[in-house]
Amino acid sequence: MDQLNKKRILFVTNPFSGAKSKDHLRQTIETYLDHAVFEYDIQYTEYPSHATTIASDAASNGLFAVIAVGGDGTINEVAKGLVHTKTALGIVPFGSGNGFSYHLGIKRDIVAAIQVLNEAHAAPIDTGSANDHFFVNIAGLGLDATVAYKTKLNTKRGFYPYFINTLKESTGFKFLRLEIKTDEKTWEDEYAMAVIANGSVYGYDFAVAPEAHLDDGAFDILLVKKTHILKYFLLVPRMLNKSIHKSSLVVYFKTNNISITNKSKGYFHVDGEGFEAPETISFVNHPKSLLLLQKK
């Protein structure tokens, strides 16, 4: 393929995200990317949401793909700039949890991720919105969102800070009385968490929505019932063996939109980024709104 016909791609990364150094990123790309197919550049982000601006500009300039080098936060920012465009999203896992990468089967393998780019095709997937917050993998509110919010205040990254925060927040956690509305019905009950999943994996191979598909036009909803706090730790092995949706502690169903009202103070998250929650959050699925580079 001559220079004029090469596909132009851009690798975008936050130099401070994740737990791994990116010092050898260019060398790894040089070694494993198919240079007969691609012409590439690397751009580093300089401030929050900069990746969204970079990705949006790349789409406006007609690039074939923008490759998010990082974790779910970086992927979220890049994808937000590419939604409803003809420029595809690619993934190179350099974050801590790498939930979206685990869903795609790339896990934490950087070399394999670049080799996937060499052979990949662009296919449309769904995205989601939580009020005005975009997400591509998983959103929700409750205990997981509280942990996400508290963890982002911690300068340390990785599994152990997240695990310690989970244990800490589990002590004295106040259950949420939620009013839940779908197109089919409305009800109210107490829950520990409400998970709205487009993808399937939180991170570290913990599958919270094992039957989720990125292109089915629907979210997988998991409502974790109120029970003794210690019983929630029984759900951990169920996430690892991909059976959490079958637990008696979980209400599981699919829908393309859901509105959740929580009248007590709390937090919600999108793709692992925690925020203080408004009283009502509307989660809406946007079918096939983003092109994703995937294995053929």
LINDAMO-V67889 format. One record per pair of residues at least 12 apart in sequence whose C-alpha atoms are under 7 Angstrom apart, sorted by the first residue. I is the first residue (numbers start at 1). GAP is how many residues later the second one is. If there is no record, write none. Layout:
i->I gap->GAP
i->I gap->GAP
This chain:
i->1 gap->35
i->1 gap->36
i->6 gap->31
i->6 gap->32
i->6 gap->33
i->7 gap->30
i->7 gap->31
i->7 gap->32
i->7 gap->57
i->8 gap->30
i->8 gap->31
i->8 gap->32
i->8 gap->55
i->8 gap->56
i->9 gap->29
i->9 gap->30
i->9 gap->31
i->9 gap->32
i->9 gap->54
i->9 gap->55
i->9 gap->56
i->9 gap->57
i->10 gap->30
i->10 gap->31
i->10 gap->32
i->10 gap->55
i->10 gap->56
i->10 gap->57
i->11 gap->30
i->11 gap->31
i->11 gap->32
i->11 gap->55
i->11 gap->56
i->11 gap->57
i->11 gap->58
i->12 gap->30
i->12 gap->31
i->12 gap->32
i->12 gap->39
i->12 gap->54
i->12 gap->55
i->12 gap->56
i->12 gap->57
i->13 gap->30
i->13 gap->31
i->13 gap->32
i->13 gap->55
i->13 gap->56
i->13 gap->57
i->14 gap->30
i->14 gap->31
i->14 gap->56
i->15 gap->29
i->17 gap->53
i->17 gap->78
i->18 gap->52
i->18 gap->53
i->18 gap->76
i->18 gap->77
i->18 gap->78
i->18 gap->139
i->19 gap->76
i->19 gap->77
i->19 gap->138
i->19 gap->139
i->20 gap->74
i->32 gap->79
i->32 gap->82
i->32 gap->83
i->33 gap->81
i->33 gap->82
i->33 gap->85
i->34 gap->84
i->49 gap->28
i->51 gap->26
i->51 gap->27
i->52 gap->25
i->52 gap->26
i->52 gap->28
i->52 gap->29
i->53 gap->28
i->55 gap->23
i->55 gap->26
i->55 gap->27
i->56 gap->25
i->56 gap->26
i->59 gap->23
i->59 gap->26
i->59 gap->28
i->62 gap->25
i->63 gap->24
i->64 gap->23
i->64 gap->24
i->65 gap->22
i->65 gap->23
i->65 gap->24
i->65 gap->25
i->66 gap->22
i->66 gap->23
i->66 gap->24
i->67 gap->22
i->67 gap->23
i->67 gap->24
i->67 gap->25
i->68 gap->22
i->68 gap->23
i->68 gap->24
i->69 gap->22
i->69 gap->23
i->69 gap->24
i->69 gap->25
i->70 gap->22
i->70 gap->23
i->70 gap->24
i->70 gap->25
i->71 gap->22
i->71 gap->23
i->71 gap->24
i->71 gap->25
i->71 gap->26
i->71 gap->27
i->72 gap->26
i->72 gap->27
i->72 gap->28
i->72 gap->199
i->72 gap->200
i->73 gap->198
i->73 gap->200
i->76 gap->59
i->76 gap->60
i->76 gap->195
i->80 gap->54
i->82 gap->208
i->83 gap->206
i->83 gap->207
i->84 gap->205
i->84 gap->206
i->87 gap->204
i->88 gap->34
i->88 gap->203
i->88 gap->204
i->88 gap->205
i->89 gap->202
i->89 gap->203
i->89 gap->204
i->90 gap->202
i->90 gap->203
i->91 gap->22
i->92 gap->18
i->92 gap->21
i->92 gap->22
i->93 gap->15
i->93 gap->16
i->93 gap->17
i->96 gap->61
i->96 gap->62
i->97 gap->106
i->97 gap->107
i->98 gap->105
i->98 gap->106
i->99 gap->102
i->99 gap->103
i->99 gap->104
i->99 gap->105
i->100 gap->37
i->100 gap->99
i->100 gap->101
i->102 gap->99
i->102 gap->101
i->102 gap->103
i->103 gap->96
i->103 gap->97
i->103 gap->98
i->116 gap->179
i->117 gap->176
i->119 gap->176
i->119 gap->177
i->120 gap->173
i->120 gap->174
i->120 gap->175
i->120 gap->176
i->121 gap->172
i->121 gap->173
i->121 gap->174
i->121 gap->175
i->122 gap->169
i->122 gap->170
i->122 gap->171
i->122 gap->172
i->123 gap->168
i->123 gap->169
i->123 gap->170
i->124 gap->164
i->124 gap->165
i->124 gap->166
i->124 gap->167
i->124 gap->168
i->125 gap->89
i->125 gap->90
i->125 gap->162
i->125 gap->163
i->125 gap->164
i->125 gap->165
i->125 gap->166
i->125 gap->167
i->126 gap->88
i->126 gap->89
i->126 gap->91
i->126 gap->159
i->126 gap->160
i->126 gap->161
i->126 gap->162
i->126 gap->163
i->126 gap->164
i->127 gap->158
i->127 gap->159
i->127 gap->160
i->127 gap->162
i->127 gap->163
i->128 gap->155
i->128 gap->156
i->128 gap->157
i->128 gap->158
i->129 gap->154
i->129 gap->155
i->129 gap->156
i->130 gap->151
i->130 gap->152
i->130 gap->153
i->130 gap->154
i->131 gap->150
i->131 gap->151
i->131 gap->152
i->135 gap->135
i->135 gap->136
i->136 gap->62
i->136 gap->135
i->137 gap->60
i->137 gap->61
i->137 gap->62
i->137 gap->134
i->138 gap->58
i->138 gap->59
i->138 gap->60
i->138 gap->61
i->138 gap->132
i->138 gap->133
i->139 gap->56
i->139 gap->57
i->139 gap->58
i->139 gap->130
i->139 gap->131
i->139 gap->132
i->140 gap->54
i->140 gap->55
i->140 gap->56
i->140 gap->128
i->140 gap->129
i->140 gap->130
i->141 gap->52
i->141 gap->53
i->141 gap->54
i->141 gap->126
i->141 gap->127
i->141 gap->128
i->142 gap->34
i->142 gap->50
i->142 gap->51
i->142 gap->52
i->142 gap->124
i->142 gap->125
i->142 gap->126
i->143 gap->49
i->143 gap->50
i->144 gap->49
i->145 gap->122
i->145 gap->123
i->145 gap->124
i->145 gap->129
i->146 gap->121
i->146 gap->128
i->147 gap->18
i->147 gap->19
i->147 gap->22
i->148 gap->121
i->148 gap->124
i->148 gap->125
i->148 gap->126
i->149 gap->124
i->149 gap->125
i->149 gap->126
i->151 gap->14
i->170 gap->59
i->175 gap->15
i->175 gap->16
i->175 gap->17
i->175 gap->51
i->176 gap->14
i->176 gap->15
i->176 gap->16
i->176 gap->86
i->177 gap->12
i->177 gap->13
i->177 gap->14
i->177 gap->85
i->178 gap->12
i->178 gap->82
i->178 gap->83
i->178 gap->84
i->179 gap->81
i->179 gap->82
i->179 gap->83
i->180 gap->79
i->180 gap->80
i->180 gap->81
i->181 gap->77
i->181 gap->78
i->181 gap->79
i->182 gap->75
i->182 gap->76
i->182 gap->77
i->190 gap->35
i->190 gap->36
i->191 gap->32
i->191 gap->33
i->191 gap->34
i->191 gap->35
i->192 gap->32
i->192 gap->33
i->192 gap->34
i->193 gap->30
i->193 gap->31
i->194 gap->28
i->194 gap->29
i->194 gap->30
i->195 gap->26
i->195 gap->27
i->195 gap->28
i->196 gap->23
i->196 gap->24
i->196 gap->25
i->196 gap->26
i->197 gap->12
i->197 gap->15
i->197 gap->22
i->197 gap->23
i->197 gap->24
i->198 gap->14
i->198 gap->15
i->198 gap->16
i->198 gap->21
i->198 gap->22
i->199 gap->13
i->199 gap->14
i->199 gap->15
i->200 gap->12
i->205 gap->35
i->206 gap->33
i->206 gap->34
i->207 gap->32
i->207 gap->33
i->207 gap->35
i->208 gap->31
i->208 gap->36
i->209 gap->36
i->210 gap->32
i->215 gap->72
i->215 gap->73
i->217 gap->39
i->217 gap->68
i->217 gap->70
i->218 gap->36
i->218 gap->37
i->218 gap->38
i->218 gap->67
i->219 gap->35
i->219 gap->36
i->219 gap->37
i->219 gap->66
i->220 gap->33
i->220 gap->34
i->220 gap->35
i->221 gap->31
i->221 gap->32
i->221 gap->33
i->222 gap->23
i->222 gap->28
i->222 gap->29
i->222 gap->30
i->222 gap->31
i->223 gap->27
i->223 gap->28
i->223 gap->29
i->224 gap->25
i->224 gap->26
i->224 gap->27
i->225 gap->24
i->225 gap->25
i->256 gap->28
i->256 gap->29
i->257 gap->26
i->257 gap->27
i->257 gap->28
i->258 gap->24
i->258 gap->25
i->258 gap->26
i->259 gap->21
i->259 gap->22
i->259 gap->23
i->259 gap->24
i->260 gap->20
i->260 gap->21
i->260 gap->22
i->261 gap->18
i->261 gap->19
i->261 gap->20
i->262 gap->17
i->262 gap->18
i->263 gap->16
